[in-house]
Amino acid sequence: MPIRGRYSPFDLIAFNKRLRHSLLLDMTTDPENNDDHDGRYRTEDELASTSTGEGAAFIGIETGSGSPTVDQMQEYLNNTGSSGYFTGGILSDGGSGTINVTAGEGFIRTTANDNAPLQSFTWAAANGIAVTNDTTQYVFVDDTGTINLNTDEFNESVDNIMLGVVTDEGGAISHAFNLGVRLQESIGQMGRYIRHVDDVVRNRRKGGLLFGESGDVNRFVTVTEGQLEWGRTSYPIPTFNTSGADTFDTYSAGGQEATGVSAWPNTHYDDEGVLTELLNNNKWAVLWWYIEPDGHIVMLYGRAQYNTEGQAEDEPEPTENVPNRLSSASVIASKFIFQKGEDVTAKIETAFGTPFTGSGVTAHNNLATLAWTSAGHTGTASKIASFDGDGAAAELAIPLTAANGGTGAADLDALVLVDGSNALAGAWSMGNQATTNVNIDSGAIDGTPVGESSASTGMFTSLEAKTLNVTVRDPTKGFLLVDSGGATRYGPKYGPAGSLGHGTTANVMALANRAVNGIIEIQPNTGAGGAAGETAVARFEDTHVEILGDLEIDGEVGFFGEPGDSQQTVTGSRGGNAALADLLTALATYGLIVDNTTA
């Protein structure tokens, strides 16, 4: 074979040094015995070495700026790989409170250090591993291939990986299943796990995706910039504003209602999929808003109409008859609360942060079952709850001035206060209602001062009572006259010298307190006032009554507690005992005697 190039036949040594290493046979790798060997190249045996990771250590990785110390494949695996298993390790009931574990293979570190060398290892099958009665045990395998159990789930580490969990109840295995870190397709599995468990979500760190409105008759809808996440994929969402080219689609439970919409609707609600149902006047409703990963904005009509804003705010998030495009790939983002025909929403809620918390209303007409005396009322200090002429609730302030809704009085002269600080300004008629427990110690009744020390000529117009106790504090001025309804007044008058009689007509009884040993006398009144010295007809003294004149009784009479009876007639012959017996019966009837006689 002719040799061409810069190597001449006379420079075979130089030629041989540049031959491809793989074309040579029986070449020792020891440079001292073979100066042809280039240390930059490794043999198949060298690259296949696994005892100390030398094989992977011979393979370099691309490095960047600076002087990285991690520049070999083995170092890359040590710092980025994970311990776990990818085959075997299946748990099963071994009977009699034991478990079986199949043989398996995985990666593990030699110490509990996240940067320790990552090694491929295997373990042998283990059968009949005892599980302590009535416990839950976690099953592990360590870097020596030994199966071990522990009640502490957190006994897991990079050199003692978890295979599963088992529970014993009364000496029998109730369940045994695999757990821990499975390495096969780990990156893909993680992405699928996030997508399966979390669905479409807003990127909370970036924020945004907040709904708003134009706040005028145009009813335009706005959305701030943000980002959605689904699995391991990010979806940037640009700003949205229907005052320009942006539009949204509308849906009800019956399906799509409109596309290319720019103004949020304020006249309809979804009545079980029937969108033709107009809101009644003054009714309230809601609109639900969704964002799709491709940036589409979709509106879903609320499912009812309400009497108050608070009731509308409490409408729950739709869960039934939601369009497929929304239930499969979107995120609910906002909720508009509005009153029929209004061009501005009453409230816009967001699903991000604290979602749809319910009414929390402050307007009183949005509350129910709240009594006047409820502690829920606030701002009522120095106020009076009342109603106006139309029956609507009103609130009066103290003092009841014209500015506060009153008549202009500086105080509450139109009200009766429980503390008695507000006097009546006019006559007060109780109708036919009884008044009890009345204590009058000041002021005047029908012009007659109560408790005054000066003389008074006034009199009561009407004073009725079943029992009337009158205390006259000044015997020289107190008058008590009883009007019979005509021009002439009859009744007792408390006059001079302690007498109580009438003031104008004679021949009417008078009471006189003679101030002698507490004796009270009844006298015939021959003049005004009942003067001292007149003859008494009866005297009340201590515990007895003394009749000083004639006593005439027209009604029934009883003695010693007997109820009494009408006048008795005694009959029978005086010649025998019949008349006596009848007399005894009559006397006993009056209570004058107890008839214990015998025949």
Backbone torsions as a table, in degrees:
resi	resn	phi	psi	omega
1	MET	NA	119.2	-179.8
2	PRO	-65.3	142.5	179.5
3	ILE	-105.1	122.3	-178.3
4	ARG	-119.2	166.4	178.6
5	GLY	107.5	-160.1	-173.8
6	ARG	-82.4	-8.2	179.4
7	TYR	-90.6	126.0	179.4
8	SER	-93.9	161.1	178.2
9	PRO	-59.6	-14.3	-177.3
10	PHE	-92.6	2.4	-179.4
11	ASP	-124.6	55.3	-176.2
12	LEU	-66.9	-31.9	-179.4
13	ILE	-62.0	-46.2	179.0
14	ALA	-64.7	-35.8	179.7
15	PHE	-64.9	-46.8	-178.4
16	ASN	-64.4	-32.8	-179.8
17	LYS	-66.3	-21.0	-178.2
18	ARG	-104.0	8.9	174.3
19	LEU	-69.2	152.3	178.0
20	ARG	-65.1	132.8	-175.6
21	HIS	-60.9	-33.6	-175.5
22	SER	-74.7	-14.3	-179.4
23	LEU	-88.5	-4.9	-177.1
24	LEU	-98.1	146.3	179.7
25	LEU	-112.7	153.1	175.6
26	ASP	55.0	41.8	178.3
27	MET	-99.0	120.3	176.6
28	THR	-73.5	148.9	-179.3
29	THR	-88.4	-1.0	-179.2
30	ASP	-84.5	113.6	-177.9
31	PRO	-59.9	-26.8	-178.2
32	GLU	-68.5	-30.3	179.5
33	ASN	-98.2	-10.9	179.4
34	ASN	-147.5	98.9	-177.1
35	ASP	-73.4	-2.9	176.7
36	ASP	-76.4	-21.7	-173.0
37	HIS	-69.0	130.5	177.9
38	ASP	-101.1	120.4	-176.3
39	GLY	-63.8	-12.6	178.9
40	ARG	-77.3	-9.0	-176.9
41	TYR	-119.0	147.1	-178.3
42	ARG	-121.9	152.6	179.1
43	THR	-83.6	169.8	178.6
44	GLU	-60.2	-39.3	179.1
45	ASP	-64.6	-39.9	179.7
46	GLU	-63.7	-44.7	-178.5
47	LEU	-70.3	-22.4	-178.6
48	ALA	-88.4	-3.6	-178.0
49	SER	-64.9	129.6	-177.5
50	THR	-125.2	-4.6	-172.8
51	SER	-62.9	-40.1	-179.3
52	THR	-127.3	20.6	-179.9
53	GLY	76.0	18.6	-176.5
54	GLU	-65.8	-36.6	-177.0
55	GLY	-58.0	-51.5	179.9
56	ALA	-68.3	-26.9	179.9
57	ALA	-69.9	-21.2	179.6
58	PHE	-80.4	-11.5	-177.3
59	ILE	-100.6	120.1	-177.8
60	GLY	-87.3	164.9	175.1
61	ILE	-123.9	157.2	-178.1
62	GLU	-68.4	136.8	179.7
63	THR	-115.1	159.4	-178.5
64	GLY	-112.6	-143.0	-174.4
65	SER	-67.4	160.1	-179.9
66	GLY	79.4	-153.3	-179.9
67	SER	-129.1	75.9	-177.4
68	PRO	-61.2	138.8	176.5
69	THR	-89.4	-21.8	177.0
70	VAL	-91.9	101.1	-176.4
71	ASP	-137.0	13.4	-179.4
72	GLN	-122.7	154.5	179.9
73	MET	-60.0	-40.0	179.9
74	GLN	-64.3	-39.9	177.5
75	GLU	-65.5	-35.9	176.9
76	TYR	-62.1	-44.7	179.7
77	LEU	-64.7	-41.1	-179.1
78	ASN	-61.5	-34.7	-173.3
79	ASN	-96.2	-16.4	-178.0
80	THR	-121.0	-16.9	-178.3
81	GLY	-77.0	172.8	-178.9
82	SER	-132.0	147.4	173.9
83	SER	-81.9	148.1	-178.7
84	GLY	163.4	-171.3	-179.3
85	TYR	-128.9	156.9	-179.3
86	PHE	-129.7	-11.7	172.7
87	THR	-142.2	154.5	174.0
88	GLY	69.7	-159.7	179.5
89	GLY	74.7	20.2	-176.6
90	ILE	-75.1	131.3	178.9
91	LEU	-93.5	146.3	175.9
92	SER	-153.1	161.3	-179.6
93	ASP	-73.3	120.7	179.7
94	GLY	-92.5	0.2	-179.2
95	GLY	84.5	150.2	176.4
96	SER	56.7	37.5	176.5
97	GLY	75.9	27.6	178.3
98	THR	-125.1	165.8	175.8
99	ILE	-129.0	158.2	173.4
100	ASN	-114.1	144.2	177.4
101	VAL	-127.1	125.1	180.0
102	THR	-76.1	161.4	176.5
103	ALA	-65.0	155.1	-178.4
104	GLY	-158.9	-177.5	-176.1
105	GLU	-147.6	148.9	179.3
106	GLY	-170.2	-163.5	174.7
107	PHE	-117.4	144.5	-179.3
108	ILE	-154.3	157.7	177.3
109	ARG	-100.6	158.5	-174.2
110	THR	-83.5	-19.7	176.6
111	THR	-137.6	168.7	-179.8
112	ALA	-80.2	54.4	-178.9
113	ASN	-128.3	125.1	-175.3
114	ASP	-63.9	-14.7	179.6
115	ASN	-110.4	7.4	177.3
116	ALA	-66.3	157.4	-179.5
117	PRO	-53.8	135.2	178.8
118	LEU	-94.6	121.6	-174.0
119	GLN	-118.3	147.9	170.5
120	SER	-83.6	134.5	-178.0
121	PHE	-147.2	168.3	177.2
122	THR	-133.6	164.7	172.2
123	TRP	-138.6	154.2	-177.8
124	ALA	-87.0	158.7	176.6
125	ALA	-63.5	146.5	178.1
126	ALA	-134.6	127.7	-178.0
127	ASN	-118.8	153.6	174.9
128	GLY	67.9	33.7	178.2
129	ILE	-76.1	120.3	-175.8
130	ALA	-71.5	139.2	176.3
131	VAL	-115.3	126.8	-179.0
132	THR	-57.9	136.6	-178.0
133	ASN	-56.1	140.7	173.3
134	ASP	55.6	44.1	176.4
135	THR	-136.1	161.1	169.2
136	THR	-108.9	124.8	-175.9
137	GLN	-121.1	142.4	175.2
138	TYR	-100.7	137.3	-173.7
139	VAL	-102.2	127.3	-177.8
140	PHE	-126.4	162.0	168.2
141	VAL	-133.6	133.3	-176.9
142	ASP	-97.6	-177.4	-174.1
143	ASP	-69.5	-9.5	175.2
144	THR	-93.6	-0.7	-179.1
145	GLY	85.3	14.9	-177.8
146	THR	-91.5	128.4	176.0
147	ILE	-80.3	134.0	179.2
148	ASN	-143.1	152.0	-178.6
149	LEU	-116.4	148.6	179.0
150	ASN	-155.4	143.5	178.7
151	THR	-77.0	-11.6	-177.6
152	ASP	-96.5	114.1	178.8
153	GLU	-59.8	-31.7	-174.2
154	PHE	-87.1	15.7	171.2
155	ASN	-75.4	-6.7	179.1
156	GLU	-66.6	140.5	175.7
157	SER	-152.9	176.3	-175.0
158	VAL	-70.0	-14.2	175.6
159	ASP	-111.8	12.9	178.0
160	ASN	-152.0	84.2	-169.7
161	ILE	-86.3	149.1	-178.6
162	MET	-84.6	139.8	175.5
163	LEU	-108.3	-31.5	-177.7
164	GLY	176.4	-167.5	-177.7
165	VAL	-139.2	145.7	-178.2
166	VAL	-140.1	144.4	178.8
167	THR	-126.5	132.7	177.3
168	ASP	-109.1	134.4	175.7
169	GLU	-129.2	110.1	178.0
170	GLY	62.6	33.3	177.7
171	GLY	87.2	7.7	177.9
172	ALA	-127.9	144.2	179.9
173	ILE	-78.0	120.1	179.9
174	SER	-89.2	-32.1	172.7
175	HIS	-161.0	151.7	176.4
176	ALA	-149.1	122.9	-179.9
177	PHE	-148.4	161.1	-176.4
178	ASN	-82.5	149.9	-179.4
179	LEU	-145.8	-158.6	175.1
180	GLY	82.5	-169.4	-173.4
181	VAL	-99.4	111.9	174.0
182	ARG	-94.5	128.6	-170.4
183	LEU	-89.9	-24.7	-175.3
184	GLN	-64.8	132.1	179.4
185	GLU	54.3	38.3	-171.5
186	SER	-63.8	-41.6	-179.2
187	ILE	-67.1	-45.3	177.9
188	GLY	-64.3	-40.1	179.0
189	GLN	-61.6	-38.8	179.8
190	MET	-64.8	-42.6	177.4
191	GLY	-62.6	-42.7	178.8
192	ARG	-66.6	-38.2	178.5
193	TYR	-60.3	-46.5	-179.1
194	ILE	-61.8	-42.5	-178.6
195	ARG	-68.1	-37.8	-179.1
196	HIS	-71.2	-37.0	-173.1
197	VAL	-89.6	-40.5	-168.8
198	ASP	-99.4	-19.8	-178.7
199	ASP	60.5	-162.7	-179.9
200	VAL	-78.4	129.4	-179.2
201	VAL	-135.6	158.6	174.5
202	ARG	-81.5	142.4	172.8
203	ASN	-71.8	104.0	-174.3
204	ARG	-65.5	-33.2	-178.1
205	ARG	-67.3	-39.0	178.7
206	LYS	-76.7	-28.3	179.1
207	GLY	70.0	-152.4	179.1
208	GLY	76.6	-161.3	-178.4
209	LEU	62.2	36.6	179.0
210	LEU	-98.1	131.5	-176.9
211	PHE	-85.7	149.8	175.6
212	GLY	-148.9	-172.4	-179.1
213	GLU	-145.7	165.2	179.7
214	SER	-74.2	-22.7	177.5
215	GLY	73.6	26.2	178.6
216	ASP	-143.8	-170.0	-176.4
217	VAL	-65.1	-15.4	-179.0
218	ASN	-74.3	-28.0	178.9
219	ARG	55.2	41.0	176.1
220	PHE	-70.3	154.8	-178.8
221	VAL	-114.7	136.9	178.2
222	THR	-125.4	150.5	175.5
223	VAL	-139.6	133.2	179.1
224	THR	-79.5	160.7	-179.0
225	GLU	-65.3	147.3	177.2
226	GLY	-169.6	-159.8	-177.8
227	GLN	-151.2	137.7	174.4
228	LEU	-102.5	152.7	176.9
229	GLU	-126.6	138.0	176.0
230	TRP	-145.2	113.4	-172.7
231	GLY	65.1	-125.4	178.6
232	ARG	-108.1	23.7	-178.2
233	THR	-116.7	136.2	178.5
234	SER	-103.5	144.5	-179.0
235	TYR	-130.0	97.0	177.4
236	PRO	-63.5	135.3	178.7
237	ILE	-115.1	118.2	-179.1
238	PRO	-76.6	171.1	175.9
239	THR	-62.0	152.3	-175.1
240	PHE	-133.1	132.7	-179.2
241	ASN	-154.1	115.7	-176.4
242	THR	-79.8	0.9	172.8
243	SER	-72.5	-13.4	175.7
244	GLY	-108.9	-130.6	-175.8
245	ALA	-86.8	-11.9	-176.4
246	ASP	-71.4	141.7	176.8
247	THR	-140.4	168.9	178.0
248	PHE	-133.4	164.0	176.7
249	ASP	-102.4	150.8	178.5
250	THR	-119.1	145.1	-178.9
251	TYR	-137.1	153.4	166.8
252	SER	-122.6	-176.9	177.3
253	ALA	-64.6	-18.7	179.2
254	GLY	-86.6	-5.1	178.6
255	GLY	125.4	-163.4	-177.1
256	GLN	-69.6	136.2	-179.8
257	GLU	-106.9	-38.9	-178.0
258	ALA	-160.2	155.8	173.7
259	THR	-126.3	163.2	177.6
260	GLY	65.1	33.3	-177.3
261	VAL	-88.5	141.8	179.5
262	SER	-119.5	-18.7	-178.7
263	ALA	-116.4	131.2	-179.6
264	TRP	-70.1	137.7	-174.8
265	PRO	-76.3	145.0	-175.9
266	ASN	-131.8	23.3	-176.3
267	THR	-128.6	-12.9	-172.9
268	HIS	-126.5	162.9	170.3
269	TYR	-140.8	165.3	-176.7
270	ASP	-91.1	106.4	178.3
271	ASP	-98.1	83.5	-179.5
272	GLU	55.0	46.6	176.5
273	GLY	88.2	-1.1	179.1
274	VAL	-102.7	101.8	-175.3
275	LEU	-81.7	-13.1	-179.1
276	THR	-70.0	-2.5	-178.8
277	GLU	-76.7	112.3	177.9
278	LEU	-77.0	146.2	171.9
279	LEU	-66.9	139.3	173.2
280	ASN	-70.6	160.0	-178.9
281	ASN	-57.5	137.6	177.2
282	ASN	67.2	6.9	178.4
283	LYS	-78.8	162.5	-179.0
284	TRP	-116.1	152.7	177.7
285	ALA	-154.9	178.2	-178.6
286	VAL	-132.9	160.8	172.1
287	LEU	-127.8	134.5	179.9
288	TRP	-104.4	141.6	-175.4
289	TRP	-124.2	137.2	-178.3
290	TYR	-127.2	151.8	174.8
291	ILE	-122.0	132.5	177.8
292	GLU	-100.8	154.7	-177.3
293	PRO	-56.8	-26.5	179.5
294	ASP	-85.3	7.7	175.6
295	GLY	93.3	-1.7	179.1
296	HIS	-70.7	141.3	175.0
297	ILE	-107.4	130.3	-176.6
298	VAL	-128.7	135.5	178.2
299	MET	-109.5	139.0	177.7
300	LEU	-121.7	127.3	-178.8
301	TYR	-65.3	145.9	173.1
302	GLY	-66.5	161.9	-169.0
303	ARG	-98.6	3.7	-178.2
304	ALA	-161.9	169.8	171.2
305	GLN	-115.7	153.2	-170.0
306	TYR	-135.0	158.1	-179.9
307	ASN	-80.6	-27.9	-175.9
308	THR	-132.2	160.7	175.7
309	GLU	-61.7	-41.8	-178.9
310	GLY	-60.0	-40.4	178.7
311	GLN	-65.3	-38.7	178.6
312	ALA	-65.2	-39.8	179.7
313	GLU	-62.9	-26.9	-177.7
314	ASP	-84.6	0.3	178.1
315	GLU	-62.4	127.4	-177.7
316	PRO	-76.0	160.9	177.3
317	GLU	-59.6	134.2	-179.5
318	PRO	-61.6	135.4	177.7
319	THR	-126.5	-15.1	-179.9
320	GLU	-117.1	147.8	178.2
321	ASN	55.7	36.5	173.9
322	VAL	-84.8	132.9	-179.4
323	PRO	-51.5	144.1	-175.5
324	ASN	-59.1	-37.1	-178.5
325	ARG	-64.1	-26.5	179.9
326	LEU	-87.3	-41.8	-178.1
327	SER	-70.8	-23.7	-175.8
328	SER	-95.2	-29.1	-174.5
329	ALA	-157.3	73.4	174.9
330	SER	-165.7	172.4	175.4
331	VAL	-129.4	130.7	175.7
332	ILE	-71.8	135.2	-169.1
333	ALA	-124.1	-32.2	-171.7
334	SER	-156.3	169.7	-178.4
335	LYS	-146.7	122.9	176.1
336	PHE	-98.4	133.0	173.7
337	ILE	-113.2	126.8	-175.0
338	PHE	-146.7	162.9	174.4
339	GLN	-107.4	144.7	-174.8
340	LYS	-49.7	131.0	175.1
341	GLY	81.5	-9.6	-179.9
342	GLU	-78.1	140.1	-178.5
343	ASP	-91.2	-6.1	178.8
344	VAL	-126.2	133.9	-179.7
345	THR	-66.7	152.8	173.6
346	ALA	-78.3	-29.4	-177.8
347	LYS	-163.9	142.4	173.6
348	ILE	-119.9	119.4	179.3
349	GLU	-106.0	152.6	177.5
350	THR	-113.3	147.2	177.1
351	ALA	-82.4	-7.9	-176.2
352	PHE	-98.0	135.3	-175.4
353	GLY	94.1	-112.3	175.7
354	THR	-102.7	101.3	-171.4
355	PRO	-81.9	133.9	166.0
356	PHE	39.6	69.5	-172.3
357	THR	-80.7	0.3	-176.9
358	GLY	94.7	-173.6	-167.3
359	SER	-64.0	-64.1	-173.3
360	GLY	55.3	38.3	-171.8
361	VAL	-73.4	157.1	177.0
362	THR	-114.0	-15.4	179.2
363	ALA	-78.6	132.3	-175.4
364	HIS	-62.1	-34.4	-177.0
365	ASN	-72.6	-4.1	174.3
366	ASN	-95.8	4.6	179.7
367	LEU	-106.6	157.4	179.7
368	ALA	-133.7	157.7	177.4
369	THR	50.2	42.6	178.4
370	LEU	-112.1	102.0	-176.3
371	ALA	-73.0	162.7	178.6
372	TRP	-56.1	-36.9	-174.5
373	THR	-87.0	3.2	-178.1
374	SER	-64.9	142.5	177.9
375	ALA	-68.9	-10.0	179.2
376	GLY	-69.9	-18.0	177.8
377	HIS	-74.1	136.6	179.0
378	THR	-128.6	165.9	178.8
379	GLY	69.0	25.0	-176.1
380	THR	-101.1	4.1	179.3
381	ALA	-61.5	134.2	179.9
382	SER	56.7	33.0	178.0
383	LYS	-126.5	156.4	179.7
384	ILE	-123.9	123.9	177.4
385	ALA	-76.1	131.9	-177.8
386	SER	-151.9	-176.5	177.0
387	PHE	-131.9	145.1	179.5
388	ASP	-85.6	-174.1	-176.5
389	GLY	-64.5	-20.7	178.4
390	ASP	-93.2	2.5	-179.6
391	GLY	86.2	1.8	178.5
392	ALA	-79.4	147.8	-179.7
393	ALA	-62.5	138.3	178.4
394	ALA	-136.1	161.5	-179.6
395	GLU	-131.6	124.5	-179.4
396	LEU	-105.3	140.6	179.5
397	ALA	-98.6	159.2	176.2
398	ILE	-106.5	127.8	3.4
399	PRO	-77.0	161.4	-175.1
400	LEU	-82.5	65.3	-179.8
401	THR	-85.1	170.1	179.4
402	ALA	-60.0	-36.4	179.7
403	ALA	-65.5	-25.6	-179.5
404	ASN	-97.2	14.3	177.1
405	GLY	92.9	9.6	-178.7
406	GLY	-96.9	-160.2	-177.0
407	THR	-94.7	-1.1	180.0
408	GLY	107.8	-6.9	178.7
409	ALA	-68.7	149.2	-178.1
410	ALA	-79.0	-14.1	178.4
411	ASP	-135.4	-178.8	-176.6
412	LEU	-85.1	61.6	-175.9
413	ASP	-74.8	-7.1	178.2
414	ALA	-94.3	0.7	-174.8
415	LEU	-124.8	153.8	173.4
416	VAL	-99.6	121.2	-177.6
417	LEU	-97.4	142.0	-176.4
418	VAL	-66.0	-22.9	-179.6
419	ASP	-84.9	1.8	176.5
420	GLY	74.0	10.4	-175.2
421	SER	-81.1	-8.7	-178.3
422	ASN	-113.3	112.8	-178.0
423	ALA	-80.0	151.1	175.9
424	LEU	-70.4	139.2	-178.9
425	ALA	-100.1	-4.8	-178.7
426	GLY	-151.2	-177.6	-179.9
427	ALA	-66.0	143.8	-178.3
428	TRP	-123.2	109.9	-178.4
429	SER	-94.9	127.2	177.2
430	MET	-94.5	3.3	-177.9
431	GLY	63.1	-133.3	178.1
432	ASN	-100.3	18.5	-179.0
433	GLN	-87.2	140.1	179.0
434	ALA	-78.7	144.4	175.3
435	THR	-115.3	124.0	-176.1
436	THR	-115.8	161.2	174.9
437	ASN	53.4	50.2	179.1
438	VAL	-97.9	126.4	179.5
439	ASN	-121.0	110.4	-178.1
440	ILE	-111.3	114.6	-179.1
441	ASP	-127.7	3.7	178.4
442	SER	-155.0	170.7	179.4
443	GLY	84.7	-152.2	-177.6
444	ALA	-145.3	148.3	174.5
445	ILE	-114.7	115.9	-179.4
446	ASP	52.3	40.4	176.5
447	GLY	90.9	-10.9	-179.5
448	THR	-92.2	114.0	-179.6
449	PRO	-62.3	143.0	175.4
450	VAL	-103.0	120.0	178.9
451	GLY	82.7	7.7	179.3
452	GLU	-74.2	150.2	178.2
453	SER	-95.0	-13.0	179.7
454	SER	-90.8	159.3	-179.8
455	ALA	-67.0	152.5	179.8
456	SER	-142.1	141.6	178.4
457	THR	-106.3	4.2	-179.4
458	GLY	-73.1	169.6	179.5
459	MET	-150.1	157.7	177.5
460	PHE	-74.7	137.3	175.4
461	THR	-73.7	-46.2	-179.8
462	SER	-152.0	133.1	178.5
463	LEU	-145.9	110.7	-178.8
464	GLU	-122.3	142.4	177.3
465	ALA	-164.3	146.9	174.5
466	LYS	-68.0	-41.4	176.4
467	THR	-130.6	126.5	-176.1
468	LEU	-126.3	114.8	175.0
469	ASN	-104.9	121.0	-177.7
470	VAL	-117.3	126.9	174.8
471	THR	-111.1	117.9	177.6
472	VAL	-97.9	113.3	-172.8
473	ARG	-79.1	-29.7	-179.3
474	ASP	-123.5	104.0	-174.5
475	PRO	-64.6	-8.6	-179.5
476	THR	-93.2	-9.1	-172.9
477	LYS	-132.6	-16.8	-174.0
478	GLY	-77.3	125.5	177.8
479	PHE	-121.1	139.3	174.1
480	LEU	-133.6	103.9	-177.7
481	LEU	-109.5	143.5	179.5
482	VAL	-112.6	123.0	-178.5
483	ASP	-92.1	124.3	180.0
484	SER	-83.9	-0.4	-179.5
485	GLY	104.2	-12.3	177.8
486	GLY	-106.0	-162.7	-178.8
487	ALA	-76.7	-28.5	-177.9
488	THR	-89.6	133.5	179.4
489	ARG	-101.8	131.9	176.9
490	TYR	-117.4	156.2	176.7
491	GLY	139.3	172.1	-177.6
492	PRO	-77.6	150.5	174.7
493	LYS	-127.6	131.1	176.0
494	TYR	-85.6	103.1	-173.3
495	GLY	-110.2	-158.1	-177.9
496	PRO	-62.7	159.4	176.9
497	ALA	58.5	22.8	174.0
498	GLY	81.5	18.3	-179.5
499	SER	-92.0	153.6	178.9
500	LEU	-125.7	112.5	-178.3
501	GLY	-153.8	-165.0	175.8
502	HIS	-94.9	169.2	-172.3
503	GLY	-104.5	-5.8	-173.3
504	THR	-132.6	-26.4	-171.1
505	THR	-120.7	136.3	178.6
506	ALA	-78.9	-179.5	176.5
507	ASN	62.0	24.8	174.1
508	VAL	-120.2	140.0	-176.2
509	MET	-55.1	144.6	173.6
510	ALA	-132.5	144.7	174.7
511	LEU	-100.1	136.5	-179.6
512	ALA	-129.0	128.9	174.4
513	ASN	-98.4	106.7	-176.0
514	ARG	-81.5	1.6	177.4
515	ALA	56.1	29.2	178.2
516	VAL	-120.3	107.1	177.5
517	ASN	54.7	30.3	176.4
518	GLY	69.6	22.1	-178.4
519	ILE	-81.9	134.0	174.4
520	ILE	-116.7	128.7	-177.7
521	GLU	-114.1	149.6	172.1
522	ILE	-104.7	123.1	-175.6
523	GLN	-122.3	150.4	167.3
524	PRO	-72.6	131.6	-175.9
525	ASN	-95.1	110.9	-179.6
526	THR	-97.0	-0.1	179.7
527	GLY	-160.2	178.8	-178.7
528	ALA	-67.9	126.8	170.0
529	GLY	99.6	-23.4	-177.9
530	GLY	70.2	78.9	-174.0
531	ALA	-76.6	160.0	178.8
532	ALA	-68.9	148.9	176.6
533	GLY	98.3	-10.3	177.9
534	GLU	-71.5	152.7	-174.4
535	THR	-72.3	130.1	179.0
536	ALA	-82.8	145.0	175.0
537	VAL	-104.9	-16.5	176.6
538	ALA	-155.3	148.9	-178.2
539	ARG	-134.9	131.1	175.8
540	PHE	-104.0	116.7	-175.5
541	GLU	-138.1	120.4	179.8
542	ASP	52.1	-112.7	-173.1
543	THR	-106.6	11.7	-179.8
544	HIS	-137.3	161.1	177.8
545	VAL	-115.3	131.6	179.9
546	GLU	-113.8	122.5	177.5
547	ILE	-93.3	118.8	-175.9
548	LEU	-98.4	-8.3	179.1
549	GLY	-131.2	-161.9	-179.7
550	ASP	-70.0	150.7	179.6
551	LEU	-125.4	118.0	179.4
552	GLU	-119.4	125.7	-178.1
553	ILE	-120.9	119.4	-178.9
554	ASP	-94.5	-21.0	-177.9
555	GLY	-94.7	-169.4	179.0
556	GLU	-71.7	151.3	-175.8
557	VAL	-127.2	136.9	174.0
558	GLY	-140.4	153.6	-178.5
559	PHE	-128.4	153.9	174.0
560	PHE	51.8	42.4	174.1
561	GLY	87.3	-2.4	178.1
562	GLU	-75.5	147.7	-177.4
563	PRO	-67.8	-18.2	178.8
564	GLY	89.0	170.8	-177.8
565	ASP	-157.7	175.3	177.1
566	SER	-75.9	177.2	-178.0
567	GLN	-58.2	132.8	-176.7
568	GLN	-93.8	150.7	175.7
569	THR	-116.1	125.9	-179.8
570	VAL	-95.1	128.7	-179.1
571	THR	-126.5	175.0	178.0
572	GLY	108.7	162.2	-179.2
573	SER	-78.4	135.7	177.9
574	ARG	-76.8	-13.1	179.3
575	GLY	-73.6	-19.4	179.0
576	GLY	-120.1	-159.3	-179.3
577	ASN	-96.7	2.8	-178.2
578	ALA	-65.6	-42.7	179.3
579	ALA	-64.9	-38.8	178.4
580	LEU	-63.1	-43.8	-179.3
581	ALA	-63.1	-39.1	-179.9
582	ASP	-68.8	-34.6	176.9
583	LEU	-64.7	-43.3	179.1
584	LEU	-61.2	-40.4	179.5
585	THR	-63.7	-42.4	-179.8
586	ALA	-64.6	-43.9	179.4
587	LEU	-63.6	-40.0	177.8
588	ALA	-63.7	-34.2	178.9
589	THR	-61.3	-39.5	177.7
590	TYR	-75.1	-11.9	-177.6
591	GLY	85.8	9.5	-178.2
592	LEU	-76.1	-28.9	179.1
593	ILE	-137.4	166.4	169.4
594	VAL	-111.8	116.7	-175.6
595	ASP	-82.9	99.6	175.3
596	ASN	-111.0	18.3	-179.1
597	THR	-72.5	162.7	177.6
598	THR	-122.1	160.9	-178.9
599	ALA	-72.5	NA	NA
